[in-house]
């Protein structure tokens, strides 16, 4: 099943997770999301965490790092 075809219930709540990490970790939220993507148990979950990192980067006006850009490909 393609990433875009997965049922919505299976996908992480990207906005929810981004907001929670920003609230809990502030400036470290982006790094935490990247770490979770790296340690994810599946490619699908890794992509979700990469999406979370992207949302955090946009909200904090920070460019995604090398790791996030590699995962997005």
mmCIF file of the N, C-alpha and C atoms, coordinates in Angstrom:
data_MODEL
# 
_entry.id   MODEL 
# 
loop_
_atom_site.group_PDB 
_atom_site.id 
_atom_site.type_symbol 
_atom_site.label_atom_id 
_atom_site.label_alt_id 
_atom_site.label_comp_id 
_atom_site.label_asym_id 
_atom_site.label_entity_id 
_atom_site.label_seq_id 
_atom_site.pdbx_PDB_ins_code 
_atom_site.Cartn_x 
_atom_site.Cartn_y 
_atom_site.Cartn_z 
_atom_site.occupancy 
_atom_site.B_iso_or_equiv 
_atom_site.pdbx_formal_charge 
_atom_site.auth_seq_id 
_atom_site.auth_comp_id 
_atom_site.auth_asym_id 
_atom_site.auth_atom_id 
_atom_site.pdbx_PDB_model_num 
ATOM 1   N N  . UNK A 1 1  ? 0.851  -1.176 0.000  1.00 0.00 ? 1  UNK A N  1 
ATOM 2   C CA . UNK A 1 1  ? 0.000  0.000  0.000  1.00 0.00 ? 1  UNK A CA 1 
ATOM 3   C C  . UNK A 1 1  ? 0.895  1.237  0.000  1.00 0.00 ? 1  UNK A C  1 
ATOM 4   N N  . UNK A 1 2  ? 0.608  2.165  -0.867 1.00 0.00 ? 2  UNK A N  1 
ATOM 5   C CA . UNK A 1 2  ? 1.372  3.398  -0.936 1.00 0.00 ? 2  UNK A CA 1 
ATOM 6   C C  . UNK A 1 2  ? 1.088  4.283  0.268  1.00 0.00 ? 2  UNK A C  1 
ATOM 7   N N  . UNK A 1 3  ? 2.065  5.128  0.584  1.00 0.00 ? 3  UNK A N  1 
ATOM 8   C CA . UNK A 1 3  ? 1.951  6.041  1.722  1.00 0.00 ? 3  UNK A CA 1 
ATOM 9   C C  . UNK A 1 3  ? 0.658  6.850  1.657  1.00 0.00 ? 3  UNK A C  1 
ATOM 10  N N  . UNK A 1 4  ? 0.337  7.388  0.492  1.00 0.00 ? 4  UNK A N  1 
ATOM 11  C CA . UNK A 1 4  ? -0.846 8.238  0.344  1.00 0.00 ? 4  UNK A CA 1 
ATOM 12  C C  . UNK A 1 4  ? -2.149 7.437  0.435  1.00 0.00 ? 4  UNK A C  1 
ATOM 13  N N  . UNK A 1 5  ? -2.074 6.113  0.275  1.00 0.00 ? 5  UNK A N  1 
ATOM 14  C CA . UNK A 1 5  ? -3.276 5.296  0.279  1.00 0.00 ? 5  UNK A CA 1 
ATOM 15  C C  . UNK A 1 5  ? -3.595 4.685  1.644  1.00 0.00 ? 5  UNK A C  1 
ATOM 16  N N  . UNK A 1 6  ? -2.720 4.852  2.605  1.00 0.00 ? 6  UNK A N  1 
ATOM 17  C CA . UNK A 1 6  ? -2.973 4.269  3.921  1.00 0.00 ? 6  UNK A CA 1 
ATOM 18  C C  . UNK A 1 6  ? -4.210 4.886  4.552  1.00 0.00 ? 6  UNK A C  1 
ATOM 19  N N  . UNK A 1 7  ? -4.941 4.116  5.307  1.00 0.00 ? 7  UNK A N  1 
ATOM 20  C CA . UNK A 1 7  ? -6.101 4.673  6.001  1.00 0.00 ? 7  UNK A CA 1 
ATOM 21  C C  . UNK A 1 7  ? -5.665 5.783  6.957  1.00 0.00 ? 7  UNK A C  1 
ATOM 22  N N  . UNK A 1 8  ? -6.486 6.805  7.074  1.00 0.00 ? 8  UNK A N  1 
ATOM 23  C CA . UNK A 1 8  ? -6.138 7.940  7.916  1.00 0.00 ? 8  UNK A CA 1 
ATOM 24  C C  . UNK A 1 8  ? -5.916 7.552  9.371  1.00 0.00 ? 8  UNK A C  1 
ATOM 25  N N  . UNK A 1 9  ? -6.601 6.549  9.865  1.00 0.00 ? 9  UNK A N  1 
ATOM 26  C CA . UNK A 1 9  ? -6.463 6.146  11.250 1.00 0.00 ? 9  UNK A CA 1 
ATOM 27  C C  . UNK A 1 9  ? -5.093 5.577  11.584 1.00 0.00 ? 9  UNK A C  1 
ATOM 28  N N  . UNK A 1 10 ? -4.392 5.056  10.593 1.00 0.00 ? 10 UNK A N  1 
ATOM 29  C CA . UNK A 1 10 ? -3.094 4.451  10.820 1.00 0.00 ? 10 UNK A CA 1 
ATOM 30  C C  . UNK A 1 10 ? -2.001 5.514  10.885 1.00 0.00 ? 10 UNK A C  1 
ATOM 31  N N  . UNK A 1 11 ? -2.194 6.599  10.170 1.00 0.00 ? 11 UNK A N  1 
ATOM 32  C CA . UNK A 1 11 ? -1.181 7.648  10.079 1.00 0.00 ? 11 UNK A CA 1 
ATOM 33  C C  . UNK A 1 11 ? -1.109 8.442  11.381 1.00 0.00 ? 11 UNK A C  1 
ATOM 34  N N  . UNK A 1 12 ? 0.084  8.824  11.747 1.00 0.00 ? 12 UNK A N  1 
ATOM 35  C CA . UNK A 1 12 ? 0.251  9.691  12.912 1.00 0.00 ? 12 UNK A CA 1 
ATOM 36  C C  . UNK A 1 12 ? -0.521 10.983 12.703 1.00 0.00 ? 12 UNK A C  1 
ATOM 37  N N  . UNK A 1 13 ? -0.994 11.570 13.769 1.00 0.00 ? 13 UNK A N  1 
ATOM 38  C CA . UNK A 1 13 ? -1.582 12.896 13.677 1.00 0.00 ? 13 UNK A CA 1 
ATOM 39  C C  . UNK A 1 13 ? -0.433 13.890 13.563 1.00 0.00 ? 13 UNK A C  1 
ATOM 40  N N  . UNK A 1 14 ? -0.027 14.189 12.326 1.00 0.00 ? 14 UNK A N  1 
ATOM 41  C CA . UNK A 1 14 ? 1.171  14.988 12.092 1.00 0.00 ? 14 UNK A CA 1 
ATOM 42  C C  . UNK A 1 14 ? 1.105  16.325 12.816 1.00 0.00 ? 14 UNK A C  1 
ATOM 43  N N  . UNK A 1 15 ? 0.023  17.058 12.650 1.00 0.00 ? 15 UNK A N  1 
ATOM 44  C CA . UNK A 1 15 ? -0.098 18.355 13.326 1.00 0.00 ? 15 UNK A CA 1 
ATOM 45  C C  . UNK A 1 15 ? -0.112 18.194 14.846 1.00 0.00 ? 15 UNK A C  1 
ATOM 46  N N  . UNK A 1 16 ? -0.829 17.187 15.319 1.00 0.00 ? 16 UNK A N  1 
ATOM 47  C CA . UNK A 1 16 ? -0.894 16.946 16.761 1.00 0.00 ? 16 UNK A CA 1 
ATOM 48  C C  . UNK A 1 16 ? 0.494  16.653 17.316 1.00 0.00 ? 16 UNK A C  1 
ATOM 49  N N  . UNK A 1 17 ? 1.230  15.755 16.656 1.00 0.00 ? 17 UNK A N  1 
ATOM 50  C CA . UNK A 1 17 ? 2.571  15.398 17.127 1.00 0.00 ? 17 UNK A CA 1 
ATOM 51  C C  . UNK A 1 17 ? 3.524  16.583 17.055 1.00 0.00 ? 17 UNK A C  1 
ATOM 52  N N  . UNK A 1 18 ? 3.433  17.378 15.982 1.00 0.00 ? 18 UNK A N  1 
ATOM 53  C CA . UNK A 1 18 ? 4.292  18.557 15.857 1.00 0.00 ? 18 UNK A CA 1 
ATOM 54  C C  . UNK A 1 18 ? 4.012  19.537 16.997 1.00 0.00 ? 18 UNK A C  1 
ATOM 55  N N  . UNK A 1 19 ? 2.738  19.799 17.248 1.00 0.00 ? 19 UNK A N  1 
ATOM 56  C CA . UNK A 1 19 ? 2.373  20.714 18.334 1.00 0.00 ? 19 UNK A CA 1 
ATOM 57  C C  . UNK A 1 19 ? 2.847  20.196 19.688 1.00 0.00 ? 19 UNK A C  1 
ATOM 58  N N  . UNK A 1 20 ? 2.677  18.892 19.919 1.00 0.00 ? 20 UNK A N  1 
ATOM 59  C CA . UNK A 1 20 ? 3.079  18.310 21.192 1.00 0.00 ? 20 UNK A CA 1 
ATOM 60  C C  . UNK A 1 20 ? 4.593  18.403 21.395 1.00 0.00 ? 20 UNK A C  1 
ATOM 61  N N  . UNK A 1 21 ? 5.359  18.103 20.346 1.00 0.00 ? 21 UNK A N  1 
ATOM 62  C CA . UNK A 1 21 ? 6.814  18.184 20.479 1.00 0.00 ? 21 UNK A CA 1 
ATOM 63  C C  . UNK A 1 21 ? 7.286  19.610 20.689 1.00 0.00 ? 21 UNK A C  1 
ATOM 64  N N  . UNK A 1 22 ? 6.692  20.556 19.964 1.00 0.00 ? 22 UNK A N  1 
ATOM 65  C CA . UNK A 1 22 ? 7.073  21.959 20.135 1.00 0.00 ? 22 UNK A CA 1 
ATOM 66  C C  . UNK A 1 22 ? 6.757  22.418 21.556 1.00 0.00 ? 22 UNK A C  1 
ATOM 67  N N  . UNK A 1 23 ? 5.573  22.043 22.054 1.00 0.00 ? 23 UNK A N  1 
ATOM 68  C CA . UNK A 1 23 ? 5.184  22.441 23.410 1.00 0.00 ? 23 UNK A CA 1 
ATOM 69  C C  . UNK A 1 23 ? 6.099  21.824 24.460 1.00 0.00 ? 23 UNK A C  1 
ATOM 70  N N  . UNK A 1 24 ? 6.483  20.576 24.257 1.00 0.00 ? 24 UNK A N  1 
ATOM 71  C CA . UNK A 1 24 ? 7.286  19.882 25.261 1.00 0.00 ? 24 UNK A CA 1 
ATOM 72  C C  . UNK A 1 24 ? 8.778  20.187 25.164 1.00 0.00 ? 24 UNK A C  1 
ATOM 73  N N  . UNK A 1 25 ? 9.272  20.356 23.929 1.00 0.00 ? 25 UNK A N  1 
ATOM 74  C CA . UNK A 1 25 ? 10.719 20.436 23.746 1.00 0.00 ? 25 UNK A CA 1 
ATOM 75  C C  . UNK A 1 25 ? 11.224 21.751 23.165 1.00 0.00 ? 25 UNK A C  1 
ATOM 76  N N  . UNK A 1 26 ? 10.323 22.590 22.710 1.00 0.00 ? 26 UNK A N  1 
ATOM 77  C CA . UNK A 1 26 ? 10.736 23.875 22.139 1.00 0.00 ? 26 UNK A CA 1 
ATOM 78  C C  . UNK A 1 26 ? 11.678 23.702 20.967 1.00 0.00 ? 26 UNK A C  1 
ATOM 79  N N  . UNK A 1 27 ? 12.856 24.305 21.059 1.00 0.00 ? 27 UNK A N  1 
ATOM 80  C CA . UNK A 1 27 ? 13.824 24.308 19.959 1.00 0.00 ? 27 UNK A CA 1 
ATOM 81  C C  . UNK A 1 27 ? 14.352 22.913 19.639 1.00 0.00 ? 27 UNK A C  1 
ATOM 82  N N  . UNK A 1 28 ? 14.223 21.978 20.552 1.00 0.00 ? 28 UNK A N  1 
ATOM 83  C CA . UNK A 1 28 ? 14.711 20.612 20.319 1.00 0.00 ? 28 UNK A CA 1 
ATOM 84  C C  . UNK A 1 28 ? 13.676 19.720 19.626 1.00 0.00 ? 28 UNK A C  1 
ATOM 85  N N  . UNK A 1 29 ? 12.495 20.251 19.351 1.00 0.00 ? 29 UNK A N  1 
ATOM 86  C CA . UNK A 1 29 ? 11.417 19.451 18.761 1.00 0.00 ? 29 UNK A CA 1 
ATOM 87  C C  . UNK A 1 29 ? 11.805 18.878 17.406 1.00 0.00 ? 29 UNK A C  1 
ATOM 88  N N  . UNK A 1 30 ? 12.446 19.677 16.574 1.00 0.00 ? 30 UNK A N  1 
ATOM 89  C CA . UNK A 1 30 ? 12.847 19.214 15.237 1.00 0.00 ? 30 UNK A CA 1 
ATOM 90  C C  . UNK A 1 30 ? 13.810 18.033 15.348 1.00 0.00 ? 30 UNK A C  1 
ATOM 91  N N  . UNK A 1 31 ? 14.798 18.157 16.203 1.00 0.00 ? 31 UNK A N  1 
ATOM 92  C CA . UNK A 1 31 ? 15.775 17.076 16.386 1.00 0.00 ? 31 UNK A CA 1 
ATOM 93  C C  . UNK A 1 31 ? 15.102 15.808 16.899 1.00 0.00 ? 31 UNK A C  1 
ATOM 94  N N  . UNK A 1 32 ? 14.156 15.964 17.799 1.00 0.00 ? 32 UNK A N  1 
ATOM 95  C CA . UNK A 1 32 ? 13.451 14.807 18.354 1.00 0.00 ? 32 UNK A CA 1 
ATOM 96  C C  . UNK A 1 32 ? 12.641 14.094 17.269 1.00 0.00 ? 32 UNK A C  1 
ATOM 97  N N  . UNK A 1 33 ? 11.973 14.858 16.411 1.00 0.00 ? 33 UNK A N  1 
ATOM 98  C CA . UNK A 1 33 ? 11.197 14.248 15.327 1.00 0.00 ? 33 UNK A CA 1 
ATOM 99  C C  . UNK A 1 33 ? 12.113 13.520 14.352 1.00 0.00 ? 33 UNK A C  1 
ATOM 100 N N  . UNK A 1 34 ? 13.262 14.097 14.044 1.00 0.00 ? 34 UNK A N  1 
ATOM 101 C CA . UNK A 1 34 ? 14.230 13.436 13.154 1.00 0.00 ? 34 UNK A CA 1 
ATOM 102 C C  . UNK A 1 34 ? 14.743 12.146 13.777 1.00 0.00 ? 34 UNK A C  1 
ATOM 103 N N  . UNK A 1 35 ? 15.008 12.169 15.075 1.00 0.00 ? 35 UNK A N  1 
ATOM 104 C CA . UNK A 1 35 ? 15.470 10.974 15.765 1.00 0.00 ? 35 UNK A CA 1 
ATOM 105 C C  . UNK A 1 35 ? 14.405 9.885  15.735 1.00 0.00 ? 35 UNK A C  1 
ATOM 106 N N  . UNK A 1 36 ? 13.164 10.261 15.959 1.00 0.00 ? 36 UNK A N  1 
ATOM 107 C CA . UNK A 1 36 ? 12.074 9.282  15.914 1.00 0.00 ? 36 UNK A CA 1 
ATOM 108 C C  . UNK A 1 36 ? 11.925 8.700  14.513 1.00 0.00 ? 36 UNK A C  1 
ATOM 109 N N  . UNK A 1 37 ? 12.134 9.522  13.480 1.00 0.00 ? 37 UNK A N  1 
ATOM 110 C CA . UNK A 1 37 ? 12.085 9.011  12.105 1.00 0.00 ? 37 UNK A CA 1 
ATOM 111 C C  . UNK A 1 37 ? 13.194 7.996  11.878 1.00 0.00 ? 37 UNK A C  1 
ATOM 112 N N  . UNK A 1 38 ? 14.366 8.289  12.392 1.00 0.00 ? 38 UNK A N  1 
ATOM 113 C CA . UNK A 1 38 ? 15.516 7.397  12.230 1.00 0.00 ? 38 UNK A CA 1 
ATOM 114 C C  . UNK A 1 38 ? 15.295 6.068  12.943 1.00 0.00 ? 38 UNK A C  1 
ATOM 115 N N  . UNK A 1 39 ? 14.660 6.119  14.095 1.00 0.00 ? 39 UNK A N  1 
ATOM 116 C CA . UNK A 1 39 ? 14.460 4.919  14.913 1.00 0.00 ? 39 UNK A CA 1 
ATOM 117 C C  . UNK A 1 39 ? 13.123 4.219  14.659 1.00 0.00 ? 39 UNK A C  1 
ATOM 118 N N  . UNK A 1 40 ? 12.361 4.680  13.688 1.00 0.00 ? 40 UNK A N  1 
ATOM 119 C CA . UNK A 1 40 ? 11.031 4.127  13.426 1.00 0.00 ? 40 UNK A CA 1 
ATOM 120 C C  . UNK A 1 40 ? 11.102 2.655  13.043 1.00 0.00 ? 40 UNK A C  1 
ATOM 121 N N  . UNK A 1 41 ? 10.048 1.933  13.378 1.00 0.00 ? 41 UNK A N  1 
ATOM 122 C CA . UNK A 1 41 ? 10.000 0.500  13.133 1.00 0.00 ? 41 UNK A CA 1 
ATOM 123 C C  . UNK A 1 41 ? 9.580  0.136  11.718 1.00 0.00 ? 41 UNK A C  1 
ATOM 124 N N  . UNK A 1 42 ? 9.131  1.113  10.943 1.00 0.00 ? 42 UNK A N  1 
ATOM 125 C CA . UNK A 1 42 ? 8.754  0.851  9.550  1.00 0.00 ? 42 UNK A CA 1 
ATOM 126 C C  . UNK A 1 42 ? 9.004  2.093  8.708  1.00 0.00 ? 42 UNK A C  1 
ATOM 127 N N  . UNK A 1 43 ? 9.081  1.888  7.406  1.00 0.00 ? 43 UNK A N  1 
ATOM 128 C CA . UNK A 1 43 ? 9.274  3.009  6.486  1.00 0.00 ? 43 UNK A CA 1 
ATOM 129 C C  . UNK A 1 43 ? 8.105  3.983  6.548  1.00 0.00 ? 43 UNK A C  1 
ATOM 130 N N  . UNK A 1 44 ? 6.903  3.462  6.715  1.00 0.00 ? 44 UNK A N  1 
ATOM 131 C CA . UNK A 1 44 ? 5.718  4.309  6.759  1.00 0.00 ? 44 UNK A CA 1 
ATOM 132 C C  . UNK A 1 44 ? 5.744  5.237  7.974  1.00 0.00 ? 44 UNK A C  1 
ATOM 133 N N  . UNK A 1 45 ? 6.103  4.685  9.110  1.00 0.00 ? 45 UNK A N  1 
ATOM 134 C CA . UNK A 1 45 ? 6.167  5.504  10.322 1.00 0.00 ? 45 UNK A CA 1 
ATOM 135 C C  . UNK A 1 45 ? 7.316  6.500  10.219 1.00 0.00 ? 45 UNK A C  1 
ATOM 136 N N  . UNK A 1 46 ? 8.412  6.086  9.611  1.00 0.00 ? 46 UNK A N  1 
ATOM 137 C CA . UNK A 1 46 ? 9.540  7.001  9.399  1.00 0.00 ? 46 UNK A CA 1 
ATOM 138 C C  . UNK A 1 46 ? 9.108  8.179  8.544  1.00 0.00 ? 46 UNK A C  1 
ATOM 139 N N  . UNK A 1 47 ? 8.332  7.923  7.500  1.00 0.00 ? 47 UNK A N  1 
ATOM 140 C CA . UNK A 1 47 ? 7.837  9.025  6.652  1.00 0.00 ? 47 UNK A CA 1 
ATOM 141 C C  . UNK A 1 47 ? 6.915  9.942  7.440  1.00 0.00 ? 47 UNK A C  1 
ATOM 142 N N  . UNK A 1 48 ? 6.086  9.369  8.303  1.00 0.00 ? 48 UNK A N  1 
ATOM 143 C CA . UNK A 1 48 ? 5.208  10.201 9.130  1.00 0.00 ? 48 UNK A CA 1 
ATOM 144 C C  . UNK A 1 48 ? 6.020  11.120 10.033 1.00 0.00 ? 48 UNK A C  1 
ATOM 145 N N  . UNK A 1 49 ? 7.045  10.573 10.681 1.00 0.00 ? 49 UNK A N  1 
ATOM 146 C CA . UNK A 1 49 ? 7.874  11.398 11.555 1.00 0.00 ? 49 UNK A CA 1 
ATOM 147 C C  . UNK A 1 49 ? 8.650  12.431 10.756 1.00 0.00 ? 49 UNK A C  1 
ATOM 148 N N  . UNK A 1 50 ? 9.026  12.088 9.529  1.00 0.00 ? 50 UNK A N  1 
ATOM 149 C CA . UNK A 1 50 ? 9.691  13.063 8.664  1.00 0.00 ? 50 UNK A CA 1 
ATOM 150 C C  . UNK A 1 50 ? 8.729  14.200 8.337  1.00 0.00 ? 50 UNK A C  1 
ATOM 151 N N  . UNK A 1 51 ? 7.465  13.865 8.122  1.00 0.00 ? 51 UNK A N  1 
ATOM 152 C CA . UNK A 1 51 ? 6.450  14.904 7.899  1.00 0.00 ? 51 UNK A CA 1 
ATOM 153 C C  . UNK A 1 51 ? 6.306  15.787 9.135  1.00 0.00 ? 51 UNK A C  1 
ATOM 154 N N  . UNK A 1 52 ? 6.331  15.171 10.318 1.00 0.00 ? 52 UNK A N  1 
ATOM 155 C CA . UNK A 1 52 ? 6.260  15.936 11.565 1.00 0.00 ? 52 UNK A CA 1 
ATOM 156 C C  . UNK A 1 52 ? 7.444  16.895 11.644 1.00 0.00 ? 52 UNK A C  1 
ATOM 157 N N  . UNK A 1 53 ? 8.643  16.403 11.323 1.00 0.00 ? 53 UNK A N  1 
ATOM 158 C CA . UNK A 1 53 ? 9.830  17.260 11.339 1.00 0.00 ? 53 UNK A CA 1 
ATOM 159 C C  . UNK A 1 53 ? 9.680  18.421 10.361 1.00 0.00 ? 53 UNK A C  1 
ATOM 160 N N  . UNK A 1 54 ? 9.101  18.168 9.203  1.00 0.00 ? 54 UNK A N  1 
ATOM 161 C CA . UNK A 1 54 ? 8.881  19.230 8.222  1.00 0.00 ? 54 UNK A CA 1 
ATOM 162 C C  . UNK A 1 54 ? 7.926  20.295 8.724  1.00 0.00 ? 54 UNK A C  1 
ATOM 163 N N  . UNK A 1 55 ? 6.862  19.863 9.393  1.00 0.00 ? 55 UNK A N  1 
ATOM 164 C CA . UNK A 1 55 ? 5.905  20.819 9.962  1.00 0.00 ? 55 UNK A CA 1 
ATOM 165 C C  . UNK A 1 55 ? 6.591  21.660 11.031 1.00 0.00 ? 55 UNK A C  1 
ATOM 166 N N  . UNK A 1 56 ? 7.365  21.006 11.877 1.00 0.00 ? 56 UNK A N  1 
ATOM 167 C CA . UNK A 1 56 ? 8.089  21.730 12.927 1.00 0.00 ? 56 UNK A CA 1 
ATOM 168 C C  . UNK A 1 56 ? 9.055  22.728 12.303 1.00 0.00 ? 56 UNK A C  1 
ATOM 169 N N  . UNK A 1 57 ? 9.773  22.296 11.271 1.00 0.00 ? 57 UNK A N  1 
ATOM 170 C CA . UNK A 1 57 ? 10.735 23.186 10.609 1.00 0.00 ? 57 UNK A CA 1 
ATOM 171 C C  . UNK A 1 57 ? 10.038 24.420 10.054 1.00 0.00 ? 57 UNK A C  1 
ATOM 172 N N  . UNK A 1 58 ? 8.894  24.218 9.411  1.00 0.00 ? 58 UNK A N  1 
ATOM 173 C CA . UNK A 1 58 ? 8.162  25.368 8.862  1.00 0.00 ? 58 UNK A CA 1 
ATOM 174 C C  . UNK A 1 58 ? 7.657  26.283 9.970  1.00 0.00 ? 58 UNK A C  1 
ATOM 175 N N  . UNK A 1 59 ? 7.154  25.693 11.019 1.00 0.00 ? 59 UNK A N  1 
ATOM 176 C CA . UNK A 1 59 ? 6.624  26.517 12.118 1.00 0.00 ? 59 UNK A CA 1 
ATOM 177 C C  . UNK A 1 59 ? 7.723  27.272 12.850 1.00 0.00 ? 59 UNK A C  1 
ATOM 178 N N  . UNK A 1 60 ? 8.888  26.684 12.912 1.00 0.00 ? 60 UNK A N  1 
ATOM 179 C CA . UNK A 1 60 ? 9.989  27.322 13.624 1.00 0.00 ? 60 UNK A CA 1 
ATOM 180 C C  . UNK A 1 60 ? 10.922 28.055 12.657 1.00 0.00 ? 60 UNK A C  1 
ATOM 181 N N  . UNK A 1 61 ? 10.517 28.104 11.379 1.00 0.00 ? 61 UNK A N  1 
ATOM 182 C CA . UNK A 1 61 ? 11.296 28.795 10.337 1.00 0.00 ? 61 UNK A CA 1 
ATOM 183 C C  . UNK A 1 61 ? 12.708 28.242 10.224 1.00 0.00 ? 61 UNK A C  1 
ATOM 184 N N  . UNK A 1 62 ? 12.802 26.937 10.271 1.00 0.00 ? 62 UNK A N  1 
ATOM 185 C CA . UNK A 1 62 ? 14.093 26.261 10.186 1.00 0.00 ? 62 UNK A CA 1 
ATOM 186 C C  . UNK A 1 62 ? 14.057 25.329 8.987  1.00 0.00 ? 62 UNK A C  1 
ATOM 187 N N  . UNK A 1 63 ? 15.115 25.317 8.219  1.00 0.00 ? 63 UNK A N  1 
ATOM 188 C CA . UNK A 1 63 ? 15.189 24.419 7.070  1.00 0.00 ? 63 UNK A CA 1 
ATOM 189 C C  . UNK A 1 63 ? 15.408 22.996 7.547  1.00 0.00 ? 63 UNK A C  1 
ATOM 190 N N  . UNK A 1 64 ? 14.729 22.037 6.906  1.00 0.00 ? 64 UNK A N  1 
ATOM 191 C CA . UNK A 1 64 ? 14.987 20.640 7.253  1.00 0.00 ? 64 UNK A CA 1 
ATOM 192 C C  . UNK A 1 64 ? 16.444 20.283 6.973  1.00 0.00 ? 64 UNK A C  1 
ATOM 193 N N  . UNK A 1 65 ? 17.033 19.494 7.832  1.00 0.00 ? 65 UNK A N  1 
ATOM 194 C CA . UNK A 1 65 ? 18.430 19.117 7.666  1.00 0.00 ? 65 UNK A CA 1 
ATOM 195 C C  . UNK A 1 65 ? 18.611 18.010 6.637  1.00 0.00 ? 65 UNK A C  1 
ATOM 196 N N  . UNK A 1 66 ? 19.817 17.579 6.486  1.00 0.00 ? 66 UNK A N  1 
ATOM 197 C CA . UNK A 1 66 ? 20.168 16.553 5.523  1.00 0.00 ? 66 UNK A CA 1 
ATOM 198 C C  . UNK A 1 66 ? 19.380 15.271 5.765  1.00 0.00 ? 66 UNK A C  1 
ATOM 199 N N  . UNK A 1 67 ? 19.285 14.830 7.003  1.00 0.00 ? 67 UNK A N  1 
ATOM 200 C CA . UNK A 1 67 ? 18.603 13.580 7.323  1.00 0.00 ? 67 UNK A CA 1 
ATOM 201 C C  . UNK A 1 67 ? 17.153 13.607 6.848  1.00 0.00 ? 67 UNK A C  1 
ATOM 202 N N  . UNK A 1 68 ? 16.456 14.683 7.132  1.00 0.00 ? 68 UNK A N  1 
ATOM 203 C CA . UNK A 1 68 ? 15.056 14.783 6.731  1.00 0.00 ? 68 UNK A CA 1 
ATOM 204 C C  . UNK A 1 68 ? 14.925 14.785 5.210  1.00 0.00 ? 68 UNK A C  1 
ATOM 205 N N  . UNK A 1 69 ? 15.819 15.469 4.519  1.00 0.00 ? 69 UNK A N  1 
ATOM 206 C CA . UNK A 1 69 ? 15.726 15.511 3.055  1.00 0.00 ? 69 UNK A CA 1 
ATOM 207 C C  . UNK A 1 69 ? 16.008 14.141 2.448  1.00 0.00 ? 69 UNK A C  1 
ATOM 208 N N  . UNK A 1 70 ? 16.864 13.347 3.069  1.00 0.00 ? 70 UNK A N  1 
ATOM 209 C CA . UNK A 1 70 ? 17.139 12.003 2.572  1.00 0.00 ? 70 UNK A CA 1 
ATOM 210 C C  . UNK A 1 70 ? 15.928 11.105 2.782  1.00 0.00 ? 70 UNK A C  1 
ATOM 211 N N  . UNK A 1 71 ? 15.268 11.221 3.924  1.00 0.00 ? 71 UNK A N  1 
ATOM 212 C CA . UNK A 1 71 ? 14.089 10.397 4.198  1.00 0.00 ? 71 UNK A CA 1 
ATOM 213 C C  . UNK A 1 71 ? 12.916 10.745 3.290  1.00 0.00 ? 71 UNK A C  1 
ATOM 214 N N  . UNK A 1 72 ? 12.812 11.981 2.877  1.00 0.00 ? 72 UNK A N  1 
ATOM 215 C CA . UNK A 1 72 ? 11.687 12.409 2.046  1.00 0.00 ? 72 UNK A CA 1 
ATOM 216 C C  . UNK A 1 72 ? 11.781 11.887 0.629  1.00 0.00 ? 72 UNK A C  1 
ATOM 217 N N  . UNK A 1 73 ? 12.939 11.397 0.221  1.00 0.00 ? 73 UNK A N  1 
ATOM 218 C CA . UNK A 1 73 ? 13.104 10.909 -1.156 1.00 0.00 ? 73 UNK A CA 1 
ATOM 219 C C  . UNK A 1 73 ? 12.581 9.521  -1.304 1.00 0.00 ? 73 UNK A C  1 
# 
